[in-house]
Every structure is written in C-alpha cells, then in structure tokens.
Amino acid sequence: MRHGASIVLSVLLISVGLAPLHAETKVAAPAAPVHPMDSLTAGEIEKAVQMLKASGHFGEGSKLVSISLIENDKAEIRAWAPGKTFARKAFAVVTSGGKLAEARFDLDAGKLMSWTAVDNRQAAITFDEFMAAAEIVKADAGWRAAMAKRGITSFDNITCFPLSAGPVVDAAFEGHRILNVPCVDKTGAENNLWGKPIENLLATVDLATAKVLAVNDFGVLPPPLDTPSHKFADSDKSRPTPRPTDIVAPDGSNVTLADGLVHWDKWSFHVRLEPRLGAVLSLIRYTDKGGPRDIAYQMSASEMFVPYMDPAPTWSFRAYMDIGEYGFGVLSTQLRPGQDCPASGLFLDATIADTKGAPIGLQGVVCIFERPMGDPLWRHDESFNGSYEVRPSTELVVRMAPVVGNYDYLVDYVFSRAGDIDVRLGAFGIDATKGVAAEKLGDPTAAADTAYGTLVAKRLLAVNHDHYMAFRLDMDVDGTENRLVEDRIVPHRISKDGPRRSLWQVESHPMAVEGPVTTPLGAAQFRIENVSRKNALGYPTAYQIVPGHTDTSILAPDDPVQVRAAFSAYTLWASAFSADEKFAAGSYPNENAEQDGLAKWVKAKRPIDNRDLVLWYVVGFRHVPRAEDWPAMPGLWHGFRLRPFNFFDKSPALDVPPK
C-alpha cells in the first residue's frame, strides 16, 4: 500500500471515526490512501512522473493529459476489509509532438509496467493547449487581416474560444491535432463573454506544430448591439429582498466518514474524483437486517454528446464530447457553501496533475449534504378509525459542477431513506450564441437567421442543440450474478361484450445477450434482478430503473457526428462487465470518425443472463432556446431513478423516526 500526499480527491477516503461533521465542513485530500478505490495521491503521481522521465518517455515537449487509478480486480475490491493491504497501480495518457501513448505503473514496485503507442487517435485537449491555440491564432497574419476587415486591429478585448473539431473527415486535417477557434469581442463585458461573437470567421490550429492551418472568412457581419450582463446590479432590481430560508444542521451533520466510506442513514459508499469522469461512486450498499447489501458496484457519468443544429461551416462541426474531449473532473468547479450547496454540507477538495505532472489543488469540487424535502416520505390518514402516520423525507446528495465553456452542469446522486437512488443532471450556464443580421422577427433576414435557433437579443441567436449524457451503472444487486428483466405491459381483451372488456398483464422476459433495449420504455418496466436471492415472499431481489428523460438522437446514422456517438441512439443499454469498458464513445473520441465504445462492444453479443452486467442509461434532452434563457439560463433538471423492487421484504422506510 502506497503512502504520500493525496490528489484527485480521495477526500472521502480518510478514516475519521464516526463523529458527526458540522456546518460547512471542509475536507482536504488526505496524505495516504486508506481504501483501494482511493484516488492517486500527489506522491504517487510524482513517483509515476519520475518513472516516465527516467524511462526517457517524458521529455521537454511531452504533456501529461491525465493520470488516474487503475482499479484492482473487482472480486478483490468486494472482498477487501479495513486493515488489509492493497496494491496501487496507475494509468497515464501522454502526448508528445502530436503523438499519443499510454503508460501503466506498478506504484508499489516503482515500475513502469508498459508504454504503448496509440496510433490514429487523439487524446483529450489540455488546458494549456486551449490557451496556446488562442495565442497562435492572434499572431497569424491571415486572421489579423480578416479582423482588420471588421475594423478590429487591437486584440486586447478579443477572447478566443478554441473548440474541439469533431470527427475529422477532411483528408487535409488527418493526422493533425487540431482545434477550431472562433472569437468574441468582450469590450465592456464584466461576466457574460458570449454576447458579441465575431461571426463568420474561424481559424483551424495544429497544436503539434503551433501553426494556423486555415482561416475561413465567410463575410463581415456587424456585431450584436448590446453588451449582456447577469450581475444583480445590472438587473431591474424590482424583486424585494425575501426573508432568509436555509437548510441547516444545528446539531451537526448525520454524514460520517470511516475507513474510506461515506455513511448516512442506512447507506454507505465510496467517492473519488477522476480527471475524466468526475465523481465516481463505488461500493453502494444499504444496511438491511443488520448487515450491508450490495446494490451497485460503481456509478459515474461516462460521456456527454452535445451536437448543435446549424449547417453553417462555422457551426456544423460543433458536436462535442464533453467528457472524452475535455474532462468532467478537470473542469469541475468550486461549490460555494450556501449557494451551490447548503452551508451545512461537506465540501471536498481535490488535487489533479497539470500537464507536467505537478499537483494542482481544486477546492470544494464535490459536496455532500442532507436536505429535508418538506414532503412526506410516506403517509396515511385513515378516516375510518382516525389514525394518522407520516414520516419526513430527507435526502443525501453528492454533487459536482463541471463547467464546459458556456455550460455549467450539476451532476447529483441522490439517496433516499426508502432505498431509492436518483441520478440527476442539471443544465445551467449561458446559451452558445451566433451573430446574425436580424434584430427581431419580421426583419428581412429573420426567417433565414432563425432557421436553426431563437433570437435572444438583437442580432444574437441561440442555436438549437441536444444533450445526451451516458451514465455507466455497474449494478451488483445482492452480488454480481444479475440479469436485466423486461417486464412488458401487455394489453389483453377478456370479453367482446361484458362489463369489463380489456386489461393488461405483466409478461417478464430476461435479456439474454448484451445490446440496446429496443422496446419502447413506455411499454415496459426494467429490473436488474438476482435470481439466486429471494425476498421473504419468494421473489428474486431486484432494483428497477425508472426512466426520466428519454430523448434519443434523431440524426442520420451515417452522419459522422452520430457515428462516433452511437450510444445516443438508445436510452438504455446492457453490456457484459469488462473493467476496461468505461467510456461510452470509446477511450479517444477526440477527432475520431469511427464508431467506438458501447455500440462497438455489444456487437460481440456476450451473454448477460445471470452474469456480471453493466447498464448504461442515456439522459437525453433537446434544447430549443427561448428568450428566458438569456443572458443566463435558469437551471433545468433531467435524470432517472433506481428503486428497490422486491429487494426488501416490506417497506424499508417503516423505521424512519417520526418528526
């Protein structure tokens, strides 16, 4: 077992006993891992980088894209108990001169186990590459000439936003590590930088050679008139200041940390932050009949596909893979007490590596908090004998907030005292905007200008787009031998002329092999069940997945942006467990024009009946912008639920104390 200063948020993973945590508890990353699922420590990262340098694989021009934990075998993790030793291994993605390689380390032995070149793939974009691309563009003579046509010769107020290029299908760009770079005029802007795009101008940068490959100028368009702001001082301030309301814990929190696990009510689980995936929850268990029962081995976001719906050359490439191209962990932002999360919560710091392998700190990037819902968990008011029973509903929330350019995402895992788990995705931030000629509907160009979006200000269009977030759910319901059961809701006619002529019944069908679920989700229910475990009434113990948002991509299957995002064509998938299959669009979606990931893996048709299986739920929703989204969008939540289905012998919430 390795020791050293902590990194990448194994923050929940310190043994602090069972003393309650108090208001606005801030937890720094610990000095050494205490659980085999803990994030790498700073010392472990530094040790891995030293091994890279000693091997000659990490020179002056090399960049560490990411470094993360290699999880030990699942059986070993499930059997581990506090006090036992555990192995520590790491995985790194490295680029040099536009070339990609993978490194694997045995940290206990101090050994570089493997160095593997990866051909014809591009790693995620790093922060310093974003910064460099903007400066490369500003130094380019062709781009400066195009800006001069627009009357702009000083670039102090010009901000450029390098963007991933999507699947590269242009032979001229194959093999190049590229970013497409549009820019905005931030003159007068204090917070909202998206109000004055310099439309119809796009530069393409080769990061490996630090050169501009192309400058595309499709004509000068006058900029939007207004400088937007979402500061309170710039609002109409017509709303009276309300009396304060808050979520507080006057007697301390009910959340405890012990032996690397979070404990709340009857729940326990492990949390860490990964540079790519963000918050990863593992070993999710519920105490029943005096002992913990397995529900899920691991849950995390896997990939986010965001295609925009404008065919203009400056927009058609915008079909982002927010996790594979950028990284939810790397882009996780600080959660502020009393604003992003209740001040009574637990705020967790993290440390990640920069591109040279040096640790950098992230403050408060995961919060864990309780909240009273103000609703009953259950109730019954019996009018026949006057009895009344009710129990208060309180939830535990684990939250992170990655910000990808203009979009702020909140990702929540919500645990109820009745055994439910809600997985929720909140969309916040600012619309991506395009400069147009029309100031309002009815103007001569308005019909053409608004064909692919909505005017949100004069000469400013918010473009239509989709979001598809794939969540990976490694379910272990009462163990690893599970199956996915489709409970079809089948109507039957029982009489041609009787007083009751039709009804429906449930017909259950286990899914034999991996693949997408093609049955309409409104015509069936779906359970992950363990056939070898029964509840007191003889039913197989199970958890049901309750669909929430179920939009799927309607782009053409041969559209290059859809080919690499094939997971978005269905809401629910099932696959055989494989430790290496974690990314729904494959390991390296950046610039990739080929199908990879989930849709490719399941073509093997591996059996999943009574096996260790993984579910993938794709939260899909379309965004047709509206005036109310500007200049900052009110949050909109989407998600799904996991709930016990004959997992317990009776309601697990009967013993919740009355208020």
N, C-alpha and C positions, 0 to 999 in steps of 0.2 A: 504494500500500500504506500502511495506516494504522499509526501508532505510538502507544504510550501504555501506561499500566499495565494489567496483564491482569485479566481477570474470567472468570467462568464456566468455569474450567478448560480452558484450552488448555495446561495444565500439562505435558502430554507433548510439547508442541509447541515446545520450545526446542532449539536446536542446541547440544549439549554434547559433541560428538565421540563417540568410541566407547570412551571409558574406562569400565570396569565400575563399577557402582554398588554401594555397600557396605551393611552392615547398617543397617536402619531409616533408609533414605534418605528425607528429606522434601523435596519439591519444591514451592516456591512458584510461583504463577502468574507467568509472565514479563511483561516490560514491553511487549513488542510481538509481534504475530503474525509467525510465520515460515513458516506454511503457510496456504493459502487456506481450509482447513477448521478453522482455529483458532477458538476461542470469541472472542466480543467482549471487548475489553479494557475496563478501567474507564474509560479516556479516551474510548473510542468510545461507551460508554454515556452518559457525562456529556455528550458532544457531541450525541448524539441527543436527550437530555432538554432541552438548551438550545434545540435547534431546535424542539421541541414548545412550549416556553414562549414562544419568540419568535413562533411562529405563532398564539398565543392558544388552543391546543388543550389546554393543561395548566395548569388553574387550581388554586385552593386546594383544591377538593374532588375533584380528579382522583386516580386511582390507577394506577400502572404495574403491571399484572398480571404481565407478563413482557416481556422483550426478549431477542432471540436473533439468531443469524446467519442471513442469507439466503444460502444456498449458491449459489455460481456455477454456471454450466451444467456439467452432468456431463462433457461432452466436454472442456471447458476444464480441469476438475479432473484428469481422467485424463491429460491431456497435459502438465500442469504439471510443471516440474522445478525443483529448488533454484536460486535465483538469479534466477528470473523474477519479474516483478511480478504482482500480482493485485489485483482490485477487492474492496472491502469494502462490504457493504450490511447493513442490519439491519431487523428486523421487530418491532413492539411491539404489545401488546394493552393498551388503556387503557379504564378505566371512569370515568364521572362522572355522579353523580346517578342511578345505576342503568342508564345507557346505555352501550353498548359501541361501540368504534371500533378500527380497525386503522390503524397508521402504518407506512410504509415509507421508509427513509432511504438515500440515497447518501452514505456517510460520507466518501468521497474528495472529493466535490464540496461537502460540507457542505450538502446539500439535502434537504429533506423532499419525497420524490417523490410521496407520496399520503397522503390522510387519508380513510378510508372508514368511514361509519357502518354498523353491522351491526344490522339490526332483528330483533326476535323471537328473540334469542339471549342467553344469559348466559355471561359469562367464568368461568373458574375462580375459586374462592374464595381470597382472600388471607389471609395470617396475621393481619393487623390486623383484618380483618373477623371472623375467628373470635373474637379477643379481645374485640372490641366487642360481638358478639352475646351473649356470656355476661354482660356487664355490663348490657346492655339488659334482659335477662330478669330479673336480680336486682333491678332498680329497678322492675319492673312490679308494680302493686298486686294484680292478679288472681293472678299467680304467687305472690306473698308470702302471699296468703290461702290458696292451695292448700297451701303449705308449712306454714302455721300449723295446718292440719288434721292434719298429720303431726307436730305438736309441735316444729317447727323454726322458730325466729324469729331465730336468729343464723346468718349465712351465711358466717362465716369459714372453716368447714370444708366448704363446699359448692363443688364444682367442676362446672362445666357444660361439656359437650362438644358444641358446635354441629356439626350434621351436614348434608351436602347432602341436598336434599329429594327427589331422584329426579325422574322425569318429572312435570311439573306438569300434572295433568288436571283439577284443581278450578278452575272458572272464577273463583272468588273470589281466587285467588292468581296468575292470569295477569298477566304484565307486572311482577310484583313480583320483586325479588331477595331470595330467602328462604333461611333456614336453619331447620331443626328442631332444637330444643335440649332434650335430656334432661340430667339432672344426677345426681351421685353424692355420697354423704357420705364424705369422706376422713378422718374422725376416726380417729386412731390409725394411719393408713396411712403407711408410710415410702416404699414404692416401688410397690406394686400399688394403683392407684386404682379398680379395676374390681369390687371385692368387695361394695360396698354401693350398688347402683343405687337411686335413688328412682323406683320403678316406677309406671307408670300415670299419669305426669304429663309432658306435652310442651308446650313453647311454640314458636310459629312467629314468627320475627322478619323484618321487612322491613329489609334493610340500607340501602336507599336513604333511607328516612325515619327509620331508627333507632327504630322502634316495634314493639311486640308486636302481631301481627295476631290471634293466637288463643292461648288457654290451654286445653288439653284435659286434664281430670282425670277419670280412669276409676275412681276409688276408691282409698282408702287401703289400702296393703299393708304390713304390718310388714317392716322391712328384714332382710336376712340377719344371722345371729348373729355370724359370725366376721369378723375383720379379716385378710385374707390378706397374706402376705409371701413374697417369693422371695429374701430375704437368706440367705446361708450361715449367719449366726449364728442364724437362726430355723429352720433345718432340724434334723433329728435328729443331724446331725454324726457319723453312725455309720460313715462310709466312711474308711478310713485314707488319709493323705496319700501319694500314689504318688511313686516316684522320677521325676524330670522327664524328659520326652521333648520333643523340639522339632525344628523344621525350621530349619536354619542354613545359612549360606553362608560358611564360614570363609575362603575365598579370594576373596570378593566375588561379586556377582551376575553372571549371564550376560545380564541385560537391559541394553540400551543405548538411548539416545535420540540421534537425529541427524536434522536437517532436519525436525523436526516429527513424526517417525515413531518408533514403538517397534520395536525389533529384538530377536528372540530365536530362537535356533536358525536355522531357515530361514524364519521368519515375519517379516512386517512389517505394521504397520497404524497408523492414526491414532486417537486417542481425544480426545473432548472431553465436557464435561458440559453438557447443555441443561436449562434450568429445568423444562421439562415432561417430557421423555423420560428424563432422567438420562443415563447413559453412552451415547454414540453412537460406535460403531466404524466406521471408514471405510477404504477402500482396502486391504482384506485380501488379502495376496499371499503366495505361497510360492515360494522360490527353487528352481528346478529347471533342470538343465543350464546352470548359470552365470548365469541371469537370473530376474527375478521373473515369476511368472504370476498373473494375476487369478483370484480365487475369488469374492469378494463386494465390491461397491462400498460397501455400508453395512448394518449390523445395529443394531437397537435394540429396546427394548420400545416398544409403540405404545399399548396400552390394557389396563387391568385392570378386569374386571367382577366385582363381589362381591355377589350377591344373597342375602339372608337369607330363611329359610323359615318365618316366623311371620306369621300373618294379623292379629295384634293391631294396632290403629291406631297404636300407638307403635313398631311394628316393620315393618309391611308396606312402608313407603317405603324401607327400608334396602336399597338395591341400587346400591352405589357404583360410580363410575368413578374409580378411584384416581389415574389419570394425568390424565385430562381435567378432573376436578373439583378435584384437589389439586395434583398435580405431583410426579413422582419425583425430579427434580433439586432442586426447592425443599426437599423433605423428606428429602434424603439426609443421613445422619448420619455422624459421625466414626467411622472404623475404627481401633481401637486395636491398636498393634503387640503381637504375642504373644498376642492374644486373638481379635480378629476376623480377623486375617491374621497370618502369620508375621512376626516382628520383622525378618527379613532382607529383607522386601519393600520396595517403593517406594510411598510414601504421598503422595498428590497433593492439594494444596489447591485450592480454587476460590473464586471470588468471584461473587456474584449481585447483582442490584439489588433494593433494597427498593421499596415502593410509591411512594416519592417519587423514585426514580431514583438513590438514593445506593448506592454499592457496599458490600456487607457480605461478610465473609470466612467461608468454610467450611473447616475444617481436616480434612485427611486423608479426604476423602469418596470417593476412589477409591484402591484399592490394586492393585498388580500384583506378583505373586510366583510364584516357582517352587516346585514341591513334588515330591519323589520319591515315587512311589506305593507302593514296596515290592512291586510286581508286575512281571513281565516285560512289556516291550513286545512282544517275540516270543521264542520259544524252540523248539528241537527237540533232543531227546535220542535219538540214533539207536542203537538196540540192536544193529543188525546189524554195525556197524563201530566202535561205541564213541565216535563223535564227539558233541560236545555244544556247542551255541551258544545263547547267551541275551543279550538286551540289556535294560538297565534302562529302566523307564518313568518319565519326568519330564514334568510338565505346566507350562504357564504359565496363570495365572488372572488375569483382570481382574474386579474385584468392586466393587459399590456396595451400599449398605444403606439404602434409603429406609424410613422408618417412618411409616405412615399410621395415626394413632390408636393402637389396641391392637396392630396387626400390624407386625412387623418383617419386611421382605423382604430377602433377599440375592439379587442378580442376578449370575450368573457367566457369563463367556465363557471357555471352557477350550480351550487349543490343545495338541494332542499332536504328538509328533515323527514320527508316521505320517501327518500331514495331516488328522487329524480335528479338528472343532470341536464341542464340547459346549456347548449353551446350557441353563443350569440356573437354576431358580427355587427358592429356599429359603424356607419359611414358618416364621417364628418369632414370638415375642411372647406375647400373652395373649388368651385367648378373650374375645369380646364376650359379656357376661352380662346376664341378665334376672332380676329378682327374682320369686320365686314363693312359694306358701304351703307347699309340701311340703318336709319335711326329709330324707325318704328314700322309696324305693319302698315301697309298702304303705300310705302315709298316704292319708287320704280324697281329697285333691285330686291325688295323684301322677299318676294316669292322664291327667287333663286338663293338668296342669302340664308333663308331659314329652312331650306330643304332638308337639312341634316341636324337641326338643333333649334334652340329657342333664344330669342333676343332677351338678354338680361340687363342690358344697358344700351345706350345709344352707340351704334357701330360695334357692338360686342355680342358675340354669340357663344352660348354654352352648347357644346356638341353632344349629341346623343351617344350613349355608350352602355356597356354591360359590365357586370362584375360576377365572376364565378370563383368562389373560394372553396377549394377542396380540403376537407378535414380528413385526416387519417385516424381511424378508430381501431386500434388493436384490442379487440374485445376478448376477455378471458372470463366468461360468465361461469363462476364456480369451477374454474380451471381452463385448460387450453383446448379441450375437446368440445368444440362448439359446432353448430350449424346454423345457417340462415334459413328461416322458415317463412314462406309467403302464405299468409292467411287470406285467401281470396274471398271477397264478399260476393257471393253468387246468388242472384235472384232466382226464385222458383215460383211457378204457377201451381197452386194447390187445388184450384177449382175453377170451372168455367162459369158457374152461376151462383156460387154460395155466398154467404155474408162476408167471407174473407177469401180473396182470390189469389193473393200473392204474398210472399215474404222472402227474406234472404237467409242464407246459412253461410257458415264459415267452412271453407274447404282448405285444408293445410297441405302445402307442398314444400318439402325441403329442396333447396337449391343444390344440385349435385356437383356442378363444376363452376369455377370462377368465371366472372364476366359482369357486364352491366345488368341491372334489373330493368327489364323492358316492359313489365306490367305497369300500367298507369298507377301511380301511387295513390290515387283516389279510389281505386278499385280493390285495394288490398291493404293489409297491415303486415308489418315485417318484424320478426323476432329473432334474436340471437339466443339459442337455447342450448342447454347442456342435457343431452338425453340420458346421461348416467346419473344425474342428480334429480331428485323429485322433492316437491314440497309435501306437506302433510296430507294433501288430498290426492297425491299421485301424479300431479302434473310436472312435466320437465321444467326445471327452473330456467327462467329466461328474462331478457331485457328487450323491450320493444323500442324501435326507433320511430319517433313520431315526426313526420315531415313538417317542415315550416315552409320556407321559401324554396320553390322548386322550378324556377325558370331554367331552361336549358338553352344552349346556344342553337340558334337557327341559321347560322352562317353555313355556306355551302361546304360540304365535307372536303372538297378539293381546294378550298381557299387555303393558301399557305399558312395564314394565321390560325386557322382552325385545325389544320393537320397536326401542328405541334401542341394544340390544346384539346386533343380529342376527348380528354376526361370531361369536358364541359358539355358533351352531347347527352349525358345522362345524369340524373340526380344521385342515384345510388349504385354503387359497385361493390362486389365482393371479390377478394383475392386470397390465395393461399399465403400464409405468413412467410415472409422472407426478410431477414434482418437488413438486407441491402436495398429493399424496395420501400423508400420513404417519400419520394418526390413524384407527384402525380404527372408531371410533364418531363420526367427524367432528370438526371443529375445536372445536365448543362443545357438548359433551354435557350440561353442567350445566342442569338443569330441562327439557331438550329432550324432547318427547314424540313426535317424528317420527323416522323412520328416516333415518340419515345415515351417511356413511363408506363402508366397504368394501362392504357389501351393496348400497348405492345405486350406487356407482361401477361395479360389474361388470355392472349391468343394461345397460350400453352394449354389452356383448359385443364388446369390442375384440379384434382378433386378437393372439395371443401366440406363434404358431409362428414360430420363428426371428426373434424380436424381443427388445427390451429388456423384461424382465419382472421382476415382484416377487412373491415368495412371502410368505405370511402363515401362520405356524404358531401355533395357539391351544393353549397348555398348559392343559388343563382338569382340575380335580380337585374332588371333593366332600369336605366336611369334616363328618363326623358326630362331634361331640366325644366325649371319653372322660374318665374320672376322671384319667388320667395327663397330661392337658393342663393341669391346674390345680395351682398358681397360675401357672406359666409353662410354655409348650409346648416340649418338645424339638423341634428342627428336623426338618422333613420336606422332602426334595428332590424336584423334578419337572423334566422337561425333554425334550430331544430331541437328536439328533446329525446333523451334516453330515459325510459321509465321502467320500473320493475313490472314484470308480467308473470305472475305465479312464481316469482323469485322468493317471496315470503309466504308464510302460512296464513297470514292475515295482515291487516294494515300495519306497517311498521311505525306509524305515527300515533298509535294509541297511547304510548307512554310519554308523549310530549307534555310537559307540565302545563297546566293552565296558567294564564297570565296572572 
